[in-house]
Amino acid sequence: MLIRYKKSFEKIAMGLLSFMPKEKVLKQLLQTIKEYESEENLQLFLWKEDEDIIGLVGVCLSDHHIEVRHISVNPSHRQQGVGKSMIKALNDTYPHKELTADNVTEAFLQKCEEINKGSE
């Protein structure tokens, strides 16, 4: 289940964000969290299964697009479709917006699109 980030999830969110290549340095990680907390067009979502938060997706919202800027899954839950489920939930939450990627998330989003085309 996709849930919106709130301050009480900060440590969990930082842990998941730290798996992203550009978020390894604490100073950068803190800056990224601050941006998601303060900028209205940036939204951070967490993925919850049972009682555990195991994934995170960060997006930049505009009138017609959702740009996926961060996507991360706890290593012990990878290769189980969690990332793809988060992308599907984003599409379901914002059905009238086109999902786009930045240079970091592009390969993953392309992989999701290929899988969806194969199941049609």
N, CA, C and O atoms as CSV, one atom per row, in Angstrom:
chain,resi,resn,atom,element,x,y,z
A,1,MET,N,N,0.840,-1.171,0.000
A,1,MET,CA,C,0.000,0.000,0.000
A,1,MET,C,C,0.892,1.243,0.000
A,1,MET,O,O,1.838,1.340,0.782
A,2,LEU,N,N,0.584,2.178,-0.873
A,2,LEU,CA,C,1.315,3.428,-0.979
A,2,LEU,C,C,0.774,4.417,0.053
A,2,LEU,O,O,-0.425,4.693,0.093
A,3,ILE,N,N,1.667,4.943,0.882
A,3,ILE,CA,C,1.256,5.940,1.885
A,3,ILE,C,C,2.154,7.170,1.749
A,3,ILE,O,O,3.321,7.064,1.374
A,4,ARG,N,N,1.590,8.336,2.061
A,4,ARG,CA,C,2.360,9.580,1.995
A,4,ARG,C,C,3.357,9.651,3.142
A,4,ARG,O,O,3.089,9.216,4.261
A,5,TYR,N,N,4.500,10.207,2.828
A,5,TYR,CA,C,5.536,10.440,3.831
A,5,TYR,C,C,5.047,11.450,4.858
A,5,TYR,O,O,4.369,12.422,4.523
A,6,LYS,N,N,5.396,11.208,6.092
A,6,LYS,CA,C,5.231,12.207,7.148
A,6,LYS,C,C,6.475,12.164,8.020
A,6,LYS,O,O,7.217,11.181,8.014
A,7,LYS,N,N,6.696,13.226,8.761
A,7,LYS,CA,C,7.927,13.411,9.526
A,7,LYS,C,C,8.241,12.214,10.431
A,7,LYS,O,O,9.413,11.900,10.639
A,8,SER,N,N,7.235,11.551,10.965
A,8,SER,CA,C,7.478,10.412,11.855
A,8,SER,C,C,8.144,9.232,11.136
A,8,SER,O,O,8.663,8.327,11.789
A,9,PHE,N,N,8.132,9.236,9.797
A,9,PHE,CA,C,8.775,8.184,9.004
A,9,PHE,C,C,10.166,8.591,8.517
A,9,PHE,O,O,10.750,7.911,7.674
A,10,GLU,N,N,10.699,9.695,9.044
A,10,GLU,CA,C,11.945,10.253,8.517
A,10,GLU,C,C,13.103,9.256,8.515
A,10,GLU,O,O,13.788,9.122,7.501
A,11,LYS,N,N,13.334,8.561,9.615
A,11,LYS,CA,C,14.474,7.643,9.685
A,11,LYS,C,C,14.318,6.478,8.716
A,11,LYS,O,O,15.288,6.054,8.086
A,12,ILE,N,N,13.110,5.965,8.598
A,12,ILE,CA,C,12.852,4.876,7.656
A,12,ILE,C,C,13.077,5.366,6.231
A,12,ILE,O,O,13.710,4.681,5.428
A,13,ALA,N,N,12.559,6.548,5.918
A,13,ALA,CA,C,12.712,7.119,4.585
A,13,ALA,C,C,14.189,7.363,4.268
A,13,ALA,O,O,14.642,7.083,3.158
A,14,MET,N,N,14.926,7.876,5.230
A,14,MET,CA,C,16.353,8.121,5.009
A,14,MET,C,C,17.102,6.807,4.762
A,14,MET,O,O,17.997,6.744,3.919
A,15,GLY,N,N,16.736,5.780,5.490
A,15,GLY,CA,C,17.363,4.476,5.289
A,15,GLY,C,C,17.116,3.941,3.890
A,15,GLY,O,O,18.033,3.434,3.244
A,16,LEU,N,N,15.882,4.053,3.422
A,16,LEU,CA,C,15.556,3.577,2.077
A,16,LEU,C,C,16.197,4.455,1.001
A,16,LEU,O,O,16.692,3.945,-0.005
A,17,LEU,N,N,16.188,5.767,1.212
A,17,LEU,CA,C,16.821,6.676,0.253
A,17,LEU,C,C,18.324,6.425,0.137
A,17,LEU,O,O,18.913,6.626,-0.925
A,18,SER,N,N,18.932,5.988,1.226
A,18,SER,CA,C,20.385,5.791,1.223
A,18,SER,C,C,20.822,4.682,0.260
A,18,SER,O,O,22.010,4.566,-0.040
A,19,PHE,N,N,19.888,3.874,-0.223
A,19,PHE,CA,C,20.219,2.850,-1.218
A,19,PHE,C,C,20.358,3.441,-2.623
A,19,PHE,O,O,20.872,2.784,-3.528
A,20,MET,N,N,19.896,4.689,-2.804
A,20,MET,CA,C,20.015,5.353,-4.104
A,20,MET,C,C,21.463,5.801,-4.301
A,20,MET,O,O,22.099,6.259,-3.352
A,21,PRO,N,N,21.991,5.675,-5.519
A,21,PRO,CA,C,23.405,5.996,-5.761
A,21,PRO,C,C,23.843,7.397,-5.313
A,21,PRO,O,O,24.935,7.552,-4.766
A,22,LYS,N,N,23.012,8.409,-5.536
A,22,LYS,CA,C,23.415,9.779,-5.209
A,22,LYS,C,C,23.069,10.184,-3.783
A,22,LYS,O,O,23.277,11.337,-3.404
A,23,GLU,N,N,22.551,9.270,-2.996
A,23,GLU,CA,C,22.100,9.606,-1.643
A,23,GLU,C,C,22.930,8.911,-0.570
A,23,GLU,O,O,22.451,8.711,0.546
A,24,LYS,N,N,24.151,8.545,-0.889
A,24,LYS,CA,C,25.001,7.825,0.065
A,24,LYS,C,C,25.589,8.731,1.143
A,24,LYS,O,O,25.845,8.279,2.259
A,25,VAL,N,N,25.803,10.002,0.821
A,25,VAL,CA,C,26.411,10.951,1.757
A,25,VAL,C,C,25.316,11.557,2.631
A,25,VAL,O,O,24.296,12.026,2.125
A,26,LEU,N,N,25.534,11.544,3.944
A,26,LEU,CA,C,24.517,12.001,4.893
A,26,LEU,C,C,24.040,13.414,4.597
A,26,LEU,O,O,22.841,13.683,4.660
A,27,LYS,N,N,24.951,14.314,4.277
A,27,LYS,CA,C,24.572,15.705,3.999
A,27,LYS,C,C,23.598,15.774,2.824
A,27,LYS,O,O,22.605,16.498,2.889
A,28,GLN,N,N,23.868,15.035,1.760
A,28,GLN,CA,C,22.969,15.002,0.602
A,28,GLN,C,C,21.630,14.371,0.962
A,28,GLN,O,O,20.577,14.844,0.533
A,29,LEU,N,N,21.674,13.321,1.737
A,29,LEU,CA,C,20.457,12.634,2.173
A,29,LEU,C,C,19.555,13.572,2.974
A,29,LEU,O,O,18.347,13.622,2.740
A,30,LEU,N,N,20.127,14.304,3.904
A,30,LEU,CA,C,19.359,15.266,4.705
A,30,LEU,C,C,18.768,16.365,3.825
A,30,LEU,O,O,17.633,16.790,4.041
A,31,GLN,N,N,19.536,16.826,2.832
A,31,GLN,CA,C,19.044,17.849,1.908
A,31,GLN,C,C,17.857,17.317,1.105
A,31,GLN,O,O,16.875,18.032,0.905
A,32,THR,N,N,17.941,16.079,0.647
A,32,THR,CA,C,16.856,15.475,-0.133
A,32,THR,C,C,15.584,15.367,0.702
A,32,THR,O,O,14.503,15.714,0.226
A,33,ILE,N,N,15.697,14.896,1.926
A,33,ILE,CA,C,14.533,14.788,2.813
A,33,ILE,C,C,13.930,16.173,3.044
A,33,ILE,O,O,12.710,16.332,3.005
A,34,LYS,N,N,14.770,17.165,3.283
A,34,LYS,CA,C,14.300,18.533,3.510
A,34,LYS,C,C,13.520,19.047,2.301
A,34,LYS,O,O,12.485,19.696,2.455
A,35,GLU,N,N,14.020,18.754,1.094
A,35,GLU,CA,C,13.321,19.170,-0.123
A,35,GLU,C,C,11.943,18.533,-0.209
A,35,GLU,O,O,10.968,19.211,-0.536
A,36,TYR,N,N,11.849,17.243,0.080
A,36,TYR,CA,C,10.550,16.569,0.030
A,36,TYR,C,C,9.590,17.119,1.090
A,36,TYR,O,O,8.379,17.157,0.874
A,37,GLU,N,N,10.126,17.537,2.217
A,37,GLU,CA,C,9.278,18.084,3.283
A,37,GLU,C,C,8.819,19.511,2.995
A,37,GLU,O,O,7.750,19.922,3.448
A,38,SER,N,N,9.616,20.264,2.250
A,38,SER,CA,C,9.317,21.688,2.107
A,38,SER,C,C,8.760,22.115,0.748
A,38,SER,O,O,8.056,23.122,0.668
A,39,GLU,N,N,9.055,21.380,-0.306
A,39,GLU,CA,C,8.599,21.789,-1.630
A,39,GLU,C,C,7.289,21.103,-1.989
A,39,GLU,O,O,7.177,19.878,-1.973
A,40,GLU,N,N,6.309,21.927,-2.311
A,40,GLU,CA,C,4.952,21.439,-2.546
A,40,GLU,C,C,4.841,20.461,-3.715
A,40,GLU,O,O,4.049,19.520,-3.663
A,41,ASN,N,N,5.630,20.679,-4.765
A,41,ASN,CA,C,5.529,19.814,-5.948
A,41,ASN,C,C,6.288,18.488,-5.791
A,41,ASN,O,O,6.174,17.604,-6.640
A,42,LEU,N,N,7.055,18.351,-4.713
A,42,LEU,CA,C,7.760,17.099,-4.449
A,42,LEU,C,C,6.989,16.276,-3.432
A,42,LEU,O,O,6.593,16.779,-2.381
A,43,GLN,N,N,6.781,15.019,-3.751
A,43,GLN,CA,C,6.054,14.115,-2.854
A,43,GLN,C,C,6.862,12.842,-2.651
A,43,GLN,O,O,7.441,12.290,-3.587
A,44,LEU,N,N,6.885,12.398,-1.420
A,44,LEU,CA,C,7.564,11.157,-1.074
A,44,LEU,C,C,6.502,10.183,-0.588
A,44,LEU,O,O,5.688,10.516,0.273
A,45,PHE,N,N,6.516,8.991,-1.140
A,45,PHE,CA,C,5.571,7.949,-0.751
A,45,PHE,C,C,6.346,6.746,-0.228
A,45,PHE,O,O,7.441,6.444,-0.702
A,46,LEU,N,N,5.773,6.077,0.736
A,46,LEU,CA,C,6.363,4.862,1.288
A,46,LEU,C,C,5.467,3.690,0.918
A,46,LEU,O,O,4.258,3.850,0.750
A,47,TRP,N,N,6.062,2.521,0.792
A,47,TRP,CA,C,5.309,1.308,0.465
A,47,TRP,C,C,5.265,0.430,1.702
A,47,TRP,O,O,6.296,0.032,2.245
A,48,LYS,N,N,4.048,0.140,2.134
A,48,LYS,CA,C,3.848,-0.633,3.352
A,48,LYS,C,C,3.212,-1.974,3.009
A,48,LYS,O,O,2.192,-2.033,2.323
A,49,GLU,N,N,3.823,-3.039,3.491
A,49,GLU,CA,C,3.256,-4.391,3.375
A,49,GLU,C,C,3.153,-4.950,4.772
A,49,GLU,O,O,4.114,-4.915,5.541
A,50,ASP,N,N,1.993,-5.460,5.097
A,50,ASP,CA,C,1.695,-5.891,6.466
A,50,ASP,C,C,1.955,-4.690,7.380
A,50,ASP,O,O,1.296,-3.663,7.218
A,51,GLU,N,N,2.855,-4.774,8.299
A,51,GLU,CA,C,3.149,-3.642,9.186
A,51,GLU,C,C,4.497,-3.000,8.883
A,51,GLU,O,O,4.921,-2.081,9.584
A,52,ASP,N,N,5.170,-3.479,7.845
A,52,ASP,CA,C,6.523,-3.009,7.547
A,52,ASP,C,C,6.546,-2.062,6.357
A,52,ASP,O,O,5.842,-2.271,5.369
A,53,ILE,N,N,7.363,-1.017,6.459
A,53,ILE,CA,C,7.620,-0.125,5.332
A,53,ILE,C,C,8.856,-0.671,4.633
A,53,ILE,O,O,9.940,-0.726,5.214
A,54,ILE,N,N,8.680,-1.077,3.373
A,54,ILE,CA,C,9.758,-1.767,2.671
A,54,ILE,C,C,10.205,-1.066,1.392
A,54,ILE,O,O,11.149,-1.512,0.739
A,55,GLY,N,N,9.536,0.026,1.029
A,55,GLY,CA,C,9.895,0.710,-0.201
A,55,GLY,C,C,9.576,2.182,-0.134
A,55,GLY,O,O,8.871,2.652,0.759
A,56,LEU,N,N,10.115,2.901,-1.105
A,56,LEU,CA,C,9.950,4.350,-1.153
A,56,LEU,C,C,9.983,4.794,-2.605
A,56,LEU,O,O,10.747,4.261,-3.410
A,57,VAL,N,N,9.155,5.767,-2.932
A,57,VAL,CA,C,9.203,6.387,-4.256
A,57,VAL,C,C,9.010,7.891,-4.069
A,57,VAL,O,O,8.080,8.336,-3.397
A,58,GLY,N,N,9.908,8.655,-4.675
A,58,GLY,CA,C,9.854,10.110,-4.602
A,58,GLY,C,C,9.571,10.676,-5.975
A,58,GLY,O,O,10.196,10.278,-6.958
A,59,VAL,N,N,8.627,11.610,-6.048
A,59,VAL,CA,C,8.208,12.148,-7.340
A,59,VAL,C,C,8.155,13.672,-7.319
A,59,VAL,O,O,8.055,14.307,-6.269
A,60,CYS,N,N,8.228,14.225,-8.515
A,60,CYS,CA,C,8.014,15.650,-8.739
A,60,CYS,C,C,6.742,15.759,-9.569
A,60,CYS,O,O,6.671,15.242,-10.684
A,61,LEU,N,N,5.738,16.437,-9.018
A,61,LEU,CA,C,4.438,16.552,-9.675
A,61,LEU,C,C,4.353,17.851,-10.465
A,61,LEU,O,O,4.779,18.906,-9.996
A,62,SER,N,N,3.798,17.761,-11.666
A,62,SER,CA,C,3.467,18.950,-12.450
A,62,SER,C,C,2.039,18.759,-12.954
A,62,SER,O,O,1.392,17.765,-12.626
A,63,ASP,N,N,1.556,19.692,-13.738
A,63,ASP,CA,C,0.161,19.616,-14.195
A,63,ASP,C,C,-0.157,18.331,-14.952
A,63,ASP,O,O,-1.232,17.755,-14.784
A,64,HIS,N,N,0.774,17.888,-15.779
A,64,HIS,CA,C,0.484,16.737,-16.643
A,64,HIS,C,C,1.422,15.556,-16.450
A,64,HIS,O,O,1.228,14.510,-17.070
A,65,HIS,N,N,2.432,15.701,-15.606
A,65,HIS,CA,C,3.440,14.662,-15.452
A,65,HIS,C,C,3.731,14.345,-13.989
A,65,HIS,O,O,3.508,15.156,-13.090
A,66,ILE,N,N,4.233,13.143,-13.794
A,66,ILE,CA,C,4.813,12.726,-12.518
A,66,ILE,C,C,6.205,12.219,-12.864
A,66,ILE,O,O,6.351,11.197,-13.534
A,67,GLU,N,N,7.223,12.934,-12.406
A,67,GLU,CA,C,8.584,12.486,-12.658
A,67,GLU,C,C,9.077,11.688,-11.460
A,67,GLU,O,O,9.143,12.207,-10.346
A,68,VAL,N,N,9.421,10.433,-11.688
A,68,VAL,CA,C,9.946,9.585,-10.629
A,68,VAL,C,C,11.419,9.936,-10.439
A,68,VAL,O,O,12.234,9.747,-11.342
A,69,ARG,N,N,11.749,10.449,-9.252
A,69,ARG,CA,C,13.116,10.894,-8.958
A,69,ARG,C,C,13.873,9.888,-8.093
A,69,ARG,O,O,15.095,9.771,-8.193
A,70,HIS,N,N,13.161,9.180,-7.263
A,70,HIS,CA,C,13.772,8.187,-6.374
A,70,HIS,C,C,12.859,6.972,-6.330
A,70,HIS,O,O,11.635,7.102,-6.295
A,71,ILE,N,N,13.457,5.802,-6.332
A,71,ILE,CA,C,12.706,4.571,-6.072
A,71,ILE,C,C,13.670,3.597,-5.407
A,71,ILE,O,O,14.775,3.360,-5.895
A,72,SER,N,N,13.233,3.044,-4.292
A,72,SER,CA,C,14.116,2.184,-3.513
A,72,SER,C,C,13.289,1.130,-2.786
A,72,SER,O,O,12.184,1.395,-2.312
A,73,VAL,N,N,13.849,-0.060,-2.714
A,73,VAL,CA,C,13.208,-1.168,-2.005
A,73,VAL,C,C,14.239,-1.768,-1.052
A,73,VAL,O,O,15.409,-1.920,-1.403
A,74,ASN,N,N,13.799,-2.100,0.136
A,74,ASN,CA,C,14.663,-2.764,1.109
A,74,ASN,C,C,15.291,-3.986,0.428
A,74,ASN,O,O,14.574,-4.773,-0.191
A,75,PRO,N,N,16.617,-4.160,0.529
A,75,PRO,CA,C,17.281,-5.270,-0.172
A,75,PRO,C,C,16.684,-6.644,0.106
A,75,PRO,O,O,16.706,-7.504,-0.775
A,76,SER,N,N,16.159,-6.872,1.289
A,76,SER,CA,C,15.592,-8.195,1.588
A,76,SER,C,C,14.231,-8.419,0.922
A,76,SER,O,O,13.682,-9.518,1.000
A,77,HIS,N,N,13.683,-7.389,0.270
A,77,HIS,CA,C,12.395,-7.519,-0.426
A,77,HIS,C,C,12.522,-7.284,-1.934
A,77,HIS,O,O,11.513,-7.156,-2.628
A,78,ARG,N,N,13.725,-7.227,-2.429
A,78,ARG,CA,C,13.923,-6.994,-3.867
A,78,ARG,C,C,13.619,-8.251,-4.665
A,78,ARG,O,O,13.587,-9.359,-4.131
A,79,GLN,N,N,13.399,-8.049,-5.948
A,79,GLN,CA,C,13.071,-9.134,-6.882
A,79,GLN,C,C,11.740,-9.810,-6.551
A,79,GLN,O,O,11.519,-10.971,-6.897
A,80,GLN,N,N,10.859,-9.070,-5.878
A,80,GLN,CA,C,9.538,-9.599,-5.522
A,80,GLN,C,C,8.413,-8.752,-6.116
A,80,GLN,O,O,7.245,-8.967,-5.790
A,81,GLY,N,N,8.743,-7.796,-6.978
A,81,GLY,CA,C,7.730,-6.975,-7.633
A,81,GLY,C,C,7.299,-5.754,-6.839
A,81,GLY,O,O,6.317,-5.109,-7.205
A,82,VAL,N,N,7.998,-5.417,-5.770
A,82,VAL,CA,C,7.617,-4.269,-4.935
A,82,VAL,C,C,7.751,-2.969,-5.719
A,82,VAL,O,O,6.843,-2.138,-5.692
A,83,GLY,N,N,8.858,-2.784,-6.410
A,83,GLY,CA,C,9.050,-1.561,-7.198
A,83,GLY,C,C,7.982,-1.404,-8.262
A,83,GLY,O,O,7.440,-0.315,-8.450
A,84,LYS,N,N,7.683,-2.473,-8.946
A,84,LYS,CA,C,6.640,-2.435,-9.979
A,84,LYS,C,C,5.276,-2.134,-9.359
A,84,LYS,O,O,4.468,-1.420,-9.953
A,85,SER,N,N,5.018,-2.672,-8.174
A,85,SER,CA,C,3.750,-2.390,-7.479
A,85,SER,C,C,3.651,-0.920,-7.097
A,85,SER,O,O,2.573,-0.330,-7.168
A,86,MET,N,N,4.779,-0.320,-6.688
A,86,MET,CA,C,4.768,1.105,-6.348
A,86,MET,C,C,4.468,1.952,-7.589
A,86,MET,O,O,3.711,2.920,-7.511
A,87,ILE,N,N,5.057,1.592,-8.725
A,87,ILE,CA,C,4.804,2.330,-9.967
A,87,ILE,C,C,3.346,2.184,-10.388
A,87,ILE,O,O,2.724,3.159,-10.809
A,88,LYS,N,N,2.800,0.990,-10.278
A,88,LYS,CA,C,1.385,0.776,-10.614
A,88,LYS,C,C,0.490,1.607,-9.687
A,88,LYS,O,O,-0.481,2.212,-10.140
A,89,ALA,N,N,0.817,1.635,-8.396
A,89,ALA,CA,C,0.023,2.419,-7.440
A,89,ALA,C,C,0.087,3.915,-7.762
A,89,ALA,O,O,-0.909,4.625,-7.619
A,90,LEU,N,N,1.244,4.385,-8.191
A,90,LEU,CA,C,1.354,5.798,-8.612
A,90,LEU,C,C,0.451,6.070,-9.809
A,90,LEU,O,O,-0.264,7.071,-9.850
A,91,ASN,N,N,0.495,5.159,-10.788
A,91,ASN,CA,C,-0.384,5.312,-11.959
A,91,ASN,C,C,-1.849,5.307,-11.557
A,91,ASN,O,O,-2.647,6.061,-12.113
A,92,ASP,N,N,-2.208,4.471,-10.602
A,92,ASP,CA,C,-3.594,4.400,-10.130
A,92,ASP,C,C,-3.984,5.658,-9.352
A,92,ASP,O,O,-5.127,6.108,-9.427
A,93,THR,N,N,-3.031,6.223,-8.604
A,93,THR,CA,C,-3.296,7.416,-7.802
A,93,THR,C,C,-3.436,8.655,-8.680
A,93,THR,O,O,-4.243,9.538,-8.390
A,94,TYR,N,N,-2.657,8.719,-9.744
A,94,TYR,CA,C,-2.659,9.865,-10.659
A,94,TYR,C,C,-2.938,9.393,-12.088
A,94,TYR,O,O,-2.052,9.456,-12.941
A,95,PRO,N,N,-4.172,8.916,-12.361
A,95,PRO,CA,C,-4.445,8.298,-13.665
A,95,PRO,C,C,-4.382,9.266,-14.850
A,95,PRO,O,O,-4.219,8.824,-15.987
A,96,HIS,N,N,-4.505,10.557,-14.616
A,96,HIS,CA,C,-4.515,11.515,-15.721
A,96,HIS,C,C,-3.168,12.194,-15.933
A,96,HIS,O,O,-3.066,13.162,-16.687
A,97,LYS,N,N,-2.135,11.683,-15.266
A,97,LYS,CA,C,-0.796,12.249,-15.427
A,97,LYS,C,C,0.124,11.199,-16.059
A,97,LYS,O,O,0.019,10.004,-15.785
A,98,GLU,N,N,1.013,11.681,-16.901
A,98,GLU,CA,C,1.979,10.784,-17.546
A,98,GLU,C,C,3.166,10.567,-16.617
A,98,GLU,O,O,3.719,11.516,-16.060
A,99,LEU,N,N,3.540,9.329,-16.464
A,99,LEU,CA,C,4.677,8.967,-15.626
A,99,LEU,C,C,5.967,9.106,-16.431
A,99,LEU,O,O,6.100,8.522,-17.506
A,100,THR,N,N,6.915,9.882,-15.904
A,100,THR,CA,C,8.210,10.053,-16.554
A,100,THR,C,C,9.310,9.732,-15.549
A,100,THR,O,O,9.047,9.542,-14.361
A,101,ALA,N,N,10.537,9.674,-16.040
A,101,ALA,CA,C,11.668,9.322,-15.179
A,101,ALA,C,C,12.767,10.363,-15.325
A,101,ALA,O,O,12.834,11.089,-16.317
A,102,ASP,N,N,13.621,10.419,-14.320
A,102,ASP,CA,C,14.850,11.193,-14.478
A,102,ASP,C,C,15.938,10.216,-14.918
A,102,ASP,O,O,15.658,9.038,-15.142
A,103,ASN,N,N,17.174,10.693,-15.042
A,103,ASN,CA,C,18.222,9.812,-15.559
A,103,ASN,C,C,18.552,8.656,-14.616
A,103,ASN,O,O,19.092,7.644,-15.063
A,104,VAL,N,N,18.244,8.777,-13.332
A,104,VAL,CA,C,18.529,7.709,-12.365
A,104,VAL,C,C,17.459,6.615,-12.410
A,104,VAL,O,O,17.777,5.435,-12.265
A,105,THR,N,N,16.203,6.995,-12.610
A,105,THR,CA,C,15.105,6.026,-12.550
A,105,THR,C,C,14.646,5.545,-13.926
A,105,THR,O,O,13.776,4.681,-14.023
A,106,GLU,N,N,15.222,6.096,-14.977
A,106,GLU,CA,C,14.772,5.783,-16.331
A,106,GLU,C,C,14.823,4.295,-16.674
A,106,GLU,O,O,13.857,3.755,-17.213
A,107,ALA,N,N,15.922,3.635,-16.372
A,107,ALA,CA,C,16.066,2.217,-16.721
A,107,ALA,C,C,15.001,1.371,-16.019
A,107,ALA,O,O,14.438,0.453,-16.615
A,108,PHE,N,N,14.730,1.684,-14.749
A,108,PHE,CA,C,13.727,0.906,-14.023
A,108,PHE,C,C,12.334,1.125,-14.616
A,108,PHE,O,O,11.586,0.165,-14.801
A,109,LEU,N,N,11.978,2.375,-14.916
A,109,LEU,CA,C,10.665,2.637,-15.495
A,109,LEU,C,C,10.506,1.974,-16.863
A,109,LEU,O,O,9.427,1.480,-17.188
A,110,GLN,N,N,11.564,1.960,-17.657
A,110,GLN,CA,C,11.500,1.280,-18.952
A,110,GLN,C,C,11.254,-0.214,-18.766
A,110,GLN,O,O,10.501,-0.828,-19.522
A,111,LYS,N,N,11.890,-0.784,-17.765
A,111,LYS,CA,C,11.703,-2.209,-17.456
A,111,LYS,C,C,10.242,-2.478,-17.074
A,111,LYS,O,O,9.652,-3.467,-17.508
A,112,CYS,N,N,9.671,-1.593,-16.263
A,112,CYS,CA,C,8.247,-1.740,-15.877
A,112,CYS,C,C,7.334,-1.666,-17.092
A,112,CYS,O,O,6.386,-2.443,-17.202
A,113,GLU,N,N,7.614,-0.728,-18.016
A,113,GLU,CA,C,6.803,-0.589,-19.220
A,113,GLU,C,C,6.894,-1.832,-20.094
A,113,GLU,O,O,5.892,-2.268,-20.660
A,114,GLU,N,N,8.088,-2.404,-20.208
A,114,GLU,CA,C,8.263,-3.614,-21.023
A,114,GLU,C,C,7.472,-4.770,-20.438
A,114,GLU,O,O,6.866,-5.544,-21.180
A,115,ILE,N,N,7.469,-4.895,-19.138
A,115,ILE,CA,C,6.720,-5.969,-18.488
A,115,ILE,C,C,5.220,-5.777,-18.716
A,115,ILE,O,O,4.504,-6.737,-19.000
A,116,ASN,N,N,4.742,-4.516,-18.588
A,116,ASN,CA,C,3.322,-4.235,-18.805
A,116,ASN,C,C,2.914,-4.518,-20.239
A,116,ASN,O,O,1.829,-5.050,-20.476
A,117,LYS,N,N,3.768,-4.171,-21.207
A,117,LYS,CA,C,3.449,-4.446,-22.614
A,117,LYS,C,C,3.394,-5.949,-22.867
A,117,LYS,O,O,2.580,-6.414,-23.664
A,118,GLY,N,N,4.241,-6.696,-22.205
A,118,GLY,CA,C,4.266,-8.143,-22.381
A,118,GLY,C,C,3.043,-8.835,-21.808
A,118,GLY,O,O,2.695,-9.935,-22.238
A,119,SER,N,N,2.378,-8.197,-20.834
A,119,SER,CA,C,1.205,-8.827,-20.214
A,119,SER,C,C,-0.102,-8.419,-20.871
A,119,SER,O,O,-1.169,-8.889,-20.477
A,120,GLU,N,N,-0.025,-7.530,-21.891
A,120,GLU,CA,C,-1.260,-7.102,-22.573
A,120,GLU,C,C,-1.688,-8.107,-23.589
A,120,GLU,O,O,-2.703,-7.914,-24.258
